[in-house]
């Protein structure tokens, strides 16, 4: 599943993305499918996904984070 930061947020480093994810910030589903555009948090995906890809740095970079 691919996610992007929600509400216009952006991050400049992998460490910032990981910190936001671990602190429960909202991310938006960018993967094509019935849930595209929905907002999710780490807690909501726990047990449903093994890992997520999160785009950052103006969507030019990707980090893969275990859920």
N, CA, C and O atoms as a DFTB+ gen file, in Angstrom:
268 C
 N C O
     1  1       0.850      -1.166       0.000
     2  2       0.000       0.000       0.000
     3  2       0.901       1.236       0.000
     4  3       1.875       1.311       0.749
     5  1       0.562       2.189      -0.843
     6  2       1.321       3.434      -0.913
     7  2       0.541       4.550      -0.243
     8  3      -0.654       4.725      -0.485
     9  1       1.233       5.304       0.602
    10  2       0.621       6.413       1.330
    11  2       1.378       7.701       1.043
    12  3       2.546       7.682       0.654
    13  1       0.688       8.823       1.245
    14  2       1.307      10.144       1.179
    15  2       0.908      10.911       2.436
    16  3      -0.136      10.623       3.021
    17  1       1.707      11.871       2.860
    18  2       1.333      12.663       4.033
    19  2      -0.006      13.378       3.792
    20  3      -0.266      13.865       2.692
    21  1      -0.832      13.433       4.807
    22  2      -2.163      14.051       4.686
    23  2      -2.115      15.544       4.956
    24  3      -1.171      16.051       5.561
    25  1      -3.139      16.233       4.502
    26  2      -3.374      17.648       4.797
    27  2      -2.243      18.569       4.337
    28  3      -1.959      19.576       4.986
    29  1      -1.600      18.226       3.220
    30  2      -0.565      19.088       2.663
    31  2       0.791      19.015       3.342
    32  3       1.707      19.758       2.988
    33  1       0.925      18.120       4.323
    34  2       2.219      17.983       4.985
    35  2       3.227      17.355       4.037
    36  3       2.856      16.678       3.078
    37  1       4.502      17.584       4.314
    38  2       5.580      16.951       3.565
    39  2       6.747      16.763       4.527
    40  3       6.852      17.466       5.533
    41  1       7.596      15.839       4.224
    42  2       8.753      15.562       5.063
    43  2      10.004      15.578       4.203
    44  3       9.950      15.266       3.014
    45  1      11.127      15.942       4.803
    46  2      12.374      16.060       4.058
    47  2      13.290      14.859       4.232
    48  3      14.246      14.699       3.472
    49  1      13.016      14.007       5.224
    50  2      13.905      12.875       5.471
    51  2      13.115      11.642       5.891
    52  3      11.958      11.717       6.303
    53  1      13.792      10.508       5.768
    54  2      13.209       9.244       6.198
    55  2      12.906       9.281       7.693
    56  3      11.887       8.752       8.136
    57  1      13.784       9.901       8.464
    58  2      13.589       9.988       9.914
    59  2      12.319      10.761      10.256
    60  3      11.591      10.366      11.166
    61  1      12.036      11.855       9.546
    62  2      10.822      12.631       9.783
    63  2       9.576      11.811       9.448
    64  3       8.590      11.853      10.183
    65  1       9.617      11.068       8.343
    66  2       8.480      10.236       7.941
    67  2       8.225       9.161       8.998
    68  3       7.090       8.957       9.429
    69  1       9.278       8.488       9.403
    70  2       9.151       7.426      10.392
    71  2       8.604       7.962      11.716
    72  3       7.758       7.321      12.339
    73  1       9.074       9.113      12.142
    74  2       8.596       9.716      13.391
    75  2       7.113      10.068      13.291
    76  3       6.358       9.826      14.232
    77  1       6.693      10.628      12.176
    78  2       5.282      10.980      11.984
    79  2       4.409       9.733      11.966
    80  3       3.340       9.713      12.576
    81  1       4.860       8.693      11.269
    82  2       4.118       7.437      11.194
    83  2       3.968       6.816      12.587
    84  3       2.875       6.411      12.983
    85  1       5.080       6.749      13.321
    86  2       5.057       6.151      14.655
    87  2       4.244       6.962      15.661
    88  3       3.724       6.404      16.627
    89  1       4.130       8.276      15.444
    90  2       3.365       9.111      16.376
    91  2       1.870       9.145      16.063
    92  3       1.102       9.790      16.777
    93  1       1.451       8.454      14.998
    94  2       0.024       8.352      14.707
    95  2      -0.534       9.433      13.803
    96  3      -1.749       9.630      13.763
    97  1       0.316      10.137      13.080
    98  2      -0.173      11.158      12.136
    99  2      -0.982      10.489      11.025
   100  3      -0.775       9.316      10.712
   101  1      -1.900      11.247      10.439
   102  2      -2.700      10.752       9.322
   103  2      -1.893      10.745       8.042
   104  3      -1.084      11.637       7.788
   105  1      -2.135       9.703       7.230
   106  2      -1.584       9.605       5.892
   107  2      -2.732       9.254       4.955
   108  3      -3.735       8.680       5.380
   109  1      -2.584       9.597       3.694
   110  2      -3.640       9.361       2.719
   111  2      -3.243       8.206       1.800
   112  3      -2.104       8.140       1.336
   113  1      -4.180       7.302       1.542
   114  2      -3.915       6.163       0.668
   115  2      -3.818       6.662      -0.774
   116  3      -4.735       7.303      -1.289
   117  1      -2.690       6.356      -1.413
   118  2      -2.460       6.783      -2.797
   119  2      -2.544       5.610      -3.766
   120  3      -2.473       5.809      -4.979
   121  1      -2.694       4.390      -3.252
   122  2      -2.808       3.205      -4.099
   123  2      -4.173       3.198      -4.779
   124  3      -5.173       3.608      -4.190
   125  1      -4.203       2.730      -6.019
   126  2      -5.460       2.648      -6.753
   127  2      -6.299       1.526      -6.153
   128  3      -5.802       0.424      -5.921
   129  1      -7.550       1.810      -5.909
   130  2      -8.462       0.823      -5.346
   131  2      -9.626       1.505      -4.664
   132  3      -9.753       2.727      -4.729
   133  1     -10.475       0.737      -4.013
   134  2     -11.683       1.306      -3.414
   135  2     -11.401       2.266      -2.251
   136  3     -12.261       3.075      -1.903
   137  1     -10.227       2.186      -1.656
   138  2      -9.916       3.052      -0.509
   139  2      -9.010       4.214      -0.873
   140  3      -8.552       4.940       0.009
   141  1      -8.746       4.402      -2.158
   142  2      -7.880       5.503      -2.600
   143  2      -8.428       6.829      -2.077
   144  3      -9.612       7.128      -2.231
   145  1      -7.551       7.620      -1.455
   146  2      -7.947       8.915      -0.925
   147  2      -8.360       8.890       0.538
   148  3      -8.489       9.944       1.160
   149  1      -8.569       7.708       1.093
   150  2      -8.958       7.600       2.503
   151  2      -7.763       7.933       3.396
   152  3      -6.612       7.744       3.003
   153  1      -8.047       8.426       4.590
   154  2      -7.012       8.750       5.555
   155  2      -6.851       7.581       6.526
   156  3      -7.835       7.000       6.983
   157  1      -5.590       7.243       6.836
   158  2      -5.310       6.134       7.745
   159  2      -4.145       6.495       8.664
   160  3      -3.378       7.422       8.403
   161  1      -4.042       5.733       9.742
   162  2      -2.917       5.863      10.670
   163  2      -2.277       4.489      10.834
   164  3      -2.820       3.481      10.382
   165  1      -1.133       4.463      11.478
   166  2      -0.444       3.202      11.746
   167  2      -1.349       2.256      12.532
   168  3      -1.428       1.066      12.229
   169  1      -2.018       2.788      13.526
   170  2      -2.891       1.974      14.373
   171  2      -4.010       1.306      13.575
   172  3      -4.352       0.151      13.827
   173  1      -4.575       2.028      12.621
   174  2      -5.673       1.481      11.820
   175  2      -5.214       0.364      10.878
   176  3      -6.003      -0.515      10.531
   177  1      -3.961       0.395      10.470
   178  2      -3.458      -0.624       9.546
   179  2      -2.786      -1.792      10.243
   180  3      -2.465      -2.794       9.603
   181  1      -2.572      -1.677      11.534
   182  2      -1.927      -2.762      12.284
   183  2      -2.721      -4.051      12.120
   184  3      -3.930      -4.080      12.348
   185  1      -2.033      -5.115      11.724
   186  2      -2.683      -6.410      11.523
   187  2      -3.317      -6.583      10.160
   188  3      -3.724      -7.689       9.804
   189  1      -3.410      -5.504       9.386
   190  2      -4.016      -5.577       8.057
   191  2      -2.973      -5.522       6.946
   192  3      -3.180      -6.072       5.864
   193  1      -1.861      -4.860       7.216
   194  2      -0.769      -4.725       6.243
   195  2       0.540      -5.087       6.927
   196  3       0.703      -4.863       8.126
   197  1       1.474      -5.648       6.162
   198  2       2.795      -5.959       6.718
   199  2       3.709      -4.753       6.654
   200  3       4.504      -4.515       7.562
   201  1       3.590      -3.983       5.562
   202  2       4.420      -2.799       5.386
   203  2       3.702      -1.802       4.495
   204  3       2.778      -2.158       3.764
   205  1       4.134      -0.551       4.564
   206  2       3.581       0.492       3.704
   207  2       4.735       1.236       3.045
   208  3       5.830       1.335       3.600
   209  1       4.473       1.752       1.866
   210  2       5.412       2.632       1.178
   211  2       4.884       4.046       1.359
   212  3       3.731       4.330       1.036
   213  1       5.723       4.925       1.871
   214  2       5.297       6.304       2.088
   215  2       6.152       7.221       1.224
   216  3       7.380       7.200       1.305
   217  1       5.493       8.022       0.399
   218  2       6.187       8.973      -0.463
   219  2       6.390      10.270       0.306
   220  3       5.519      10.691       1.067
   221  1       7.539      10.899       0.108
   222  2       7.857      12.154       0.789
   223  2       8.781      12.980      -0.090
   224  3       9.086      12.575      -1.212
   225  1       9.234      14.133       0.397
   226  2      10.099      15.051      -0.353
   227  2       9.439      15.418      -1.681
   228  3       9.974      15.172      -2.762
   229  1       8.246      16.020      -1.552
   230  2       7.427      16.383      -2.715
   231  2       7.113      15.181      -3.593
   232  3       7.063      15.275      -4.820
   233  1       6.904      14.052      -2.928
   234  2       6.547      12.773      -3.558
   235  2       7.657      12.188      -4.438
   236  3       7.401      11.294      -5.244
   237  1       8.894      12.692      -4.284
   238  2       9.994      12.228      -5.133
   239  2      10.767      11.063      -4.528
   240  3      11.553      10.425      -5.228
   241  1      10.563      10.768      -3.235
   242  2      11.274       9.681      -2.575
   243  2      10.268       8.766      -1.899
   244  3       9.138       9.158      -1.608
   245  1      10.710       7.525      -1.654
   246  2       9.844       6.536      -1.015
   247  2      10.604       5.837       0.101
   248  3      11.780       5.499      -0.038
   249  1       9.913       5.632       1.201
   250  2      10.461       4.833       2.299
   251  2       9.467       3.714       2.576
   252  3       8.255       3.932       2.588
   253  1       9.999       2.501       2.801
   254  2       9.150       1.360       3.131
   255  2       9.276       1.120       4.625
   256  3      10.370       0.924       5.154
   257  1       8.119       1.140       5.298
   258  2       8.085       1.039       6.756
   259  2       7.195      -0.142       7.148
   260  3       6.080      -0.276       6.646
   261  1       7.698      -1.008       8.058
   262  2       6.838      -2.102       8.548
   263  2       5.702      -1.533       9.399
   264  3       5.876      -0.544      10.110
   265  1       4.552      -2.171       9.312
   266  2       3.406      -1.739      10.112
   267  2       3.487      -2.448      11.370
   268  3       2.633      -2.266      12.237
